[in-house]
């Protein structure tokens, strides 16, 4: 008589948020800096939502800017969600995207999502798969740019660099963007 092997119930790995932690800046200072730099660069302030706890104390913020016709040539998307986490701040999500209106295949989008399935990297750059031979680029496998160092300020600089040099952030492992995103 043979018996079948007994199935083991292996517990699934407990999900852990993969936040990007920021220190040495207050929530208010980061919020003020990001709103100011976005407003200056794009000529309009982003939509801002403050997150409050049960006592009405601000514990985080979300920033969103969507432009369908920036400079007559580009669609722009900026999203940032930040929360207090102990003595640090935690970036829960970011998205910085630039898409040419007349050549939508030459887009780039920097993404971070703390709650993305752990099977996938929390940070990546999206690009056109046909043009760049894959659609998701991650650090350190495909890029030399540490995507945990992405923030609103250096992304505005990266967008300006792209406009001036026309070098896509995934070309040559993103090496031209290392000095910008640090």
Protein Blocks (a to p, Z undefined) as FASTA:
>chain_A
ZZdddddddddddddddddddehiafklmmmmmmmmmmmmnopacdddddddfkopafbd
cdddddfbgghlaccddddddddehjbccdfbdcdddddfklmmlgccddddfkbcfkbc
fbdcdddfklnopabdcdfklpcbdfklgcfklmmmmmmmmmmnopafkgghllmmmmmm
ZZ
